[in-house]
Amino acid sequence: MATNDRQAREERSRLRTYQARQEVHRRSVRRRTRDNVLAGVGLVVVLALATGAQLFYFSGGPGAPAAEPTPSPTPSAEATEVPSPDLAEDRTWVGALTLNDTSLSIELDGAAAPQAVASTVTLVDSGFYDGLTCHRLTTDGIFVLQCGDPNGDGSGGPGYSYGPVENAPADDVYPAGTIAMARQGGVAESQGSQFFIVYEDSTIPSDAAGGYTVIGRVTDGLDALRADITDQGVADDAADGAPVRPVSITSFIVE
């Protein structure tokens, strides 16, 4: 009888051990399944963000510098208020913009684009542009050099954005020497610190938000800009992207 009791206890013990191992196995399977699902979801999110970033950066009319330039979706400085249009003083501002060693004489039209010029002048006076890069050059279809992003990749801005579009050409033609504000495609209120210089006559189609705010023009130095920077082309033999010759804003003054 004692032997039978002992055997019964041993059987119950083996059964409990087996059941415990089965439960551990089931939990392990559930954990691995959960981890795999989470990993899969994470991968999908990462891929979606990467794809979205590429589409955000490269889609749009002129390839970037005008139709999809992303000036301020991710502010790179502490958020501040948009400067008052009154600061443009309804007048022409003259100044000089130096890219590397190439000096451009410029004019900004405070009467035609008061909000954009007020913002630009304020940023210039604060030293915001000093040392920033011109991260994007387009050499096919449209001919523009885009500058003024503190992130250096088209995603940054001054910490604020503004609109609407001002002083856009009705015929979508931007003559050589035009200086205009970059913005997100279809979003008039997304202008910030990024601007582009048109170095050859370009037709840049309007989108749902209209055209692109023309703030002024290069009055001298455009030939040097072509020879020193834009004629060097785009990295990797592309038609739209980082310039072969890195470009920085070494000086920007207006008065």
C-alpha positions in Angstrom: 0.0 0.0 0.0 2.9 2.4 0.9 4.5 1.6 -2.4 1.3 2.5 -4.3 1.0 5.8 -2.4 4.6 6.7 -3.2 4.1 5.9 -6.9 1.0 8.0 -7.0 2.8 10.9 -5.4 5.6 10.5 -7.9 3.1 10.4 -10.8 1.4 13.6 -9.5 4.8 15.2 -9.1 5.9 14.3 -12.7 2.5 15.5 -13.9 2.9 18.9 -12.2 6.4 19.2 -13.5 5.2 18.4 -17.0 2.4 20.9 -16.7 4.8 23.6 -15.5 7.1 23.0 -18.3 4.2 23.2 -20.8 3.1 26.5 -19.3 6.6 27.9 -19.5 6.8 26.7 -23.1 3.4 28.4 -23.9 4.5 31.6 -22.3 7.7 31.6 -24.2 5.9 31.1 -27.4 3.5 33.9 -26.6 6.4 36.2 -25.7 8.3 35.4 -28.9 5.1 36.0 -30.9 4.5 39.3 -29.2 8.1 40.4 -29.6 8.0 39.4 -33.3 4.8 41.4 -33.8 6.3 44.4 -32.0 9.5 44.2 -34.0 7.4 43.9 -37.2 5.3 46.9 -36.3 8.5 48.9 -35.4 10.0 48.0 -38.7 6.9 49.1 -40.6 6.9 52.4 -38.7 10.6 53.0 -39.4 10.2 52.2 -43.1 7.1 54.4 -43.3 8.9 57.3 -41.6 11.9 56.8 -43.9 9.7 56.6 -47.0 7.6 59.6 -45.9 10.8 61.6 -45.2 12.1 60.9 -48.7 8.7 61.7 -50.3 8.5 64.9 -48.2 12.0 65.9 -49.2 12.0 65.0 -52.9 8.5 65.2 -54.2 6.9 68.2 -55.7 7.2 70.5 -58.7 10.8 71.7 -59.0 12.2 68.7 -57.2 12.7 70.6 -54.0 13.9 74.2 -53.8 10.5 75.6 -54.8 7.7 73.1 -54.6 8.8 70.9 -51.7 11.6 72.6 -49.9 10.5 71.9 -46.3 11.6 75.2 -44.7 10.1 74.9 -41.2 8.3 71.6 -40.4 10.9 70.9 -37.7 11.9 74.2 -36.0 15.6 74.2 -35.1 15.6 77.2 -32.8 13.5 78.2 -29.8 10.1 79.2 -31.0 9.6 82.9 -31.4 6.9 85.2 -32.7 6.7 86.0 -36.4 8.2 89.4 -36.9 5.7 92.2 -37.7 5.4 93.1 -41.4 5.9 96.7 -40.3 9.6 96.0 -39.8 9.9 95.8 -43.6 9.3 99.6 -43.6 7.7 99.5 -47.0 11.0 100.1 -48.7 13.9 98.5 -50.6 16.7 97.0 -48.5 20.1 96.7 -50.0 22.8 94.4 -48.8 25.4 91.7 -49.6 25.1 87.9 -49.3 28.5 86.0 -49.4 28.5 82.3 -50.2 31.9 80.9 -49.5 34.1 83.6 -51.2 31.4 84.7 -53.7 29.8 88.0 -52.9 26.4 88.8 -54.2 24.9 92.3 -54.1 21.2 92.0 -53.3 18.0 94.0 -52.9 15.0 93.0 -50.8 11.6 94.5 -51.6 9.9 95.4 -48.4 6.9 97.0 -50.1 6.1 94.0 -52.3 6.7 91.2 -49.7 6.5 92.9 -46.2 6.0 89.8 -44.1 8.7 87.8 -45.8 11.2 90.7 -45.9 10.5 91.6 -42.3 11.3 88.0 -41.2 14.4 87.8 -43.4 15.8 91.2 -42.2 15.1 90.2 -38.6 17.0 86.9 -39.0 19.9 88.6 -40.8 20.2 91.2 -38.1 20.2 88.5 -35.4 23.1 86.6 -37.1 20.8 83.6 -37.7 22.2 82.9 -41.2 25.9 83.0 -40.3 27.5 79.7 -41.2 24.4 78.0 -42.5 24.7 76.0 -45.6 23.1 76.0 -49.1 22.1 72.4 -48.9 20.4 71.9 -52.3 21.1 72.7 -55.9 18.8 71.9 -58.8 20.3 71.8 -62.3 17.5 70.3 -64.5 14.1 71.8 -65.3 14.6 74.6 -62.8 17.8 76.2 -61.7 17.9 77.2 -58.1 20.3 77.1 -55.1 18.5 76.7 -51.7 20.0 78.0 -48.5 19.1 78.9 -44.9 18.3 75.7 -43.1 19.9 75.4 -39.7 19.6 71.6 -40.0 21.4 71.5 -43.3 19.0 69.0 -44.8 15.8 70.9 -45.7 13.9 70.1 -42.5 14.7 73.1 -40.3 13.7 76.6 -39.7 13.8 79.6 -37.3 11.3 78.3 -34.8 8.3 79.8 -36.5 6.5 79.7 -39.9 4.4 82.2 -41.7 2.3 83.0 -44.7 0.6 83.8 -47.0 2.5 83.8 -50.2 3.4 87.3 -51.3 4.6 88.8 -54.6 4.6 85.6 -56.6 4.8 86.0 -60.4 1.4 85.5 -62.1 3.1 83.7 -65.0 5.2 81.4 -62.8 8.4 82.7 -64.4 11.3 83.5 -62.0 14.0 85.4 -63.8 17.7 84.7 -63.1 18.7 86.5 -60.0 15.3 86.1 -58.2 15.5 85.5 -54.5 12.3 83.7 -53.2 11.2 81.9 -50.1 11.1 78.1 -50.0 8.1 76.4 -48.4 6.3 73.0 -48.2 4.4 72.0 -51.3 0.8 73.2 -51.1 1.3 75.0 -47.7 1.4 78.8 -47.9 1.9 79.2 -44.1 5.1 77.1 -44.1 7.6 79.8 -45.0 10.5 80.2 -42.5 14.2 80.8 -43.0 14.9 78.9 -46.2 15.2 80.8 -49.4 16.4 80.0 -52.9 18.3 81.9 -55.5 17.3 81.4 -59.2 20.6 81.4 -61.2 19.0 80.8 -64.6 15.5 81.8 -65.8 13.1 79.2 -64.4 9.4 78.4 -64.8 8.2 77.0 -61.4 4.6 75.9 -61.5 2.2 77.1 -58.8 0.6 74.6 -56.6 -2.5 74.6 -54.3 -0.9 77.3 -52.2 0.0 79.5 -55.2 3.5 80.5 -56.3 6.6 81.4 -54.2 7.2 84.6 -52.3 9.7 86.7 -54.2 11.6 88.8 -51.6 14.2 90.4 -53.9 16.9 89.9 -56.4 20.6 89.6 -56.9 21.8 92.8 -58.5 25.5 91.8 -59.0 27.6 88.7 -58.7 25.3 86.1 -60.4 28.0 85.2 -63.0 30.5 84.5 -60.2 27.8 82.4 -58.4 27.5 80.3 -61.6 31.2 79.9 -62.1 32.1 79.2 -58.5 29.2 77.1 -57.3 26.3 76.1 -59.6 28.4 75.2 -62.6 30.3 72.6 -60.4 27.1 70.6 -60.4 25.3 68.3 -57.9 27.0 65.5 -56.0 26.9 62.0 -57.4 26.1 63.4 -60.9 22.5 64.0 -59.8 20.3 66.9 -61.0 18.9 67.7 -57.5 20.7 67.4 -54.2 23.8 68.7 -52.4 26.2 70.8 -54.4 29.5 69.2 -55.4 31.2 72.2 -53.9 29.9 72.6 -50.3 28.4 76.1 -49.8 28.1 78.1 -46.6 26.8 81.6 -45.9 29.9 83.4 -44.7 28.2 86.8 -44.5 24.7 88.2 -44.8 24.1 91.9 -44.3 21.2 94.3 -45.2 20.4 97.9 -44.5 
